[in-house]
Amino acid sequence: MNIVLIGAGSTVFTPGLMTDLASTKAFEGATVHLVDLDADAAGTMARLGRRIAAEHGSDLRFEAHTDRREALPGARFVTTTIAVGGAEGWNADLAIPAKHGIAQTVGDSVGPGGVLRAIRHVPELVRIAEDVAELAPGATIVNYSNPLTANVRGIARATGQPVIGLCHGTMHTLGALARDLEIPAGELRATFAGLNHLCWLLDLRHGPVDVYPRLRELVAARAGEPKAGEGVHQQVSADLLRTLGLYPAPGDRHVSEFFSWYLRGADGDRLPWGLQPGRDDTIRYIGQKASLWEQLHAQADGRVPLDTSRDQEAERLASILASIATGKPSYELAVNLPNEGKIPNVPSTAVVEVPAVVDAAGVTGLAVGPLPPAIAAVLTARAEQQELTVSAALTGDRALALQALALDPLVPDPATAAAVLDDAVVAHAPFLDSFAAPVGVA
């Protein structure tokens, strides 16, 4: 069995995936091909993988590559975790809109930062998918790169290659709600549906008991409490529950960016609605990349012990791949894949986040039925804007990119959209060169 990871320099995800693969018997004898444009990143991860395999008593093999076409032949699974422009690109996706008065908390999925990231990522992911279709026909593509929805839609629309997107956000939300409800996490059953980073809790049960009423009471009583992390204290999620009738995932720092009102009215440098810690977490995460690499080099060389913590997102990928490889069915809380009627009042072509079953036939998303009209309206508007974003990414058309930016709820007007795009063309050169304004045109 050959597993290919493209974008192997992912500092958190890749070590977690290698650990989970090495500890799962379904992957005994498999080869993991680690692909990264940075030869040091690919080589370091391969050395780290060999050490992880040795400590787990696994015969899993790891090979480093800088050319994906060398790694793809014979692949059964291809996972993409690329970041075009790296940490510096992500930082620019926050800084450029901020220069024009637009606050973002994450800026990697929606908001102007999400649009800029999509028009960099979609073309490269489509090229990867085309290589997969040529060199490993039938391989399952699993994408983690953000913006997840636009990226998966771009691959599906341009190539027709089987693709799913995975994100651990709903798992984190469910875990936080289980803690606040004082119910063991393994006993709480939930159904979520929506778009990635704006997924709605449709049903919540402890055994046969509907605990949604209890959740509503907790949110009403505790929203606004000064507490870090996810949970019933979060103000934006509480407001959306009051306004739209369902609880959203995955936390305020993500869901707030889908609406025009939560990120306005900052008090000096502090964001309203308790959102400043979420933005601080994003800046901190971007800045940690260099120190994480120092730690990974030391682990790969055997100078420090391995990190024994587990990455939830990698764990789910290992479980999915094992179910496909062995045929033993499993259930997934949330996968991202083409809608095709799973949520009937959201566009059929949209990529939606829904529950799924996994077996030898692959990943099958489950229909959840129509969502409440107001929520469907929000999701439909965002899906159509993301369709424009994908069109811009696939064509390099400046007019489409401006339309996608101008229609984002965080962008106040078309003039600001144009200013953001012009600055991004310079900051992200050469990736966005096709979106430059014609000479002599404002």
TAQUI-V483037 format. One line per field, one symbol per residue. phi: phi as a letter, one per 20 degrees, with the letter a starting at -180 (. if undefined). A space follows every 10 residues. Layout:
# TAQUI-V483037
phi = ???
This chain:
# TAQUI-V483037
phi = .dddddofff fdffffffff ffddffdgnf ddeddbfeff ffffffffff fffffemdeg dccdbddfff efgnfeccdd cfbfnmffff fffeffgfgd ndececmdcc mgfffffffe eggfffffff ffgfdbgnfe edddfefgff fffffffecm fgbcdcbegf ffffffffff elcggfdedc cdbqdgmbdd febbcdmeef dggffgffff edgngfbene qfffffffff ffednceecd nffefffece dfeemfemed fflmefgfff fffffffegf fffgffffff enecfffefd egffgffgff fffffenffb ddfbcdagfl nfcfdcgfef eddbfbdcbf foddfdfdnf eggfffffff gfffffffff gfffdmefff ffffffefge efafffgfff ffffgffdge fdgfeffggn df
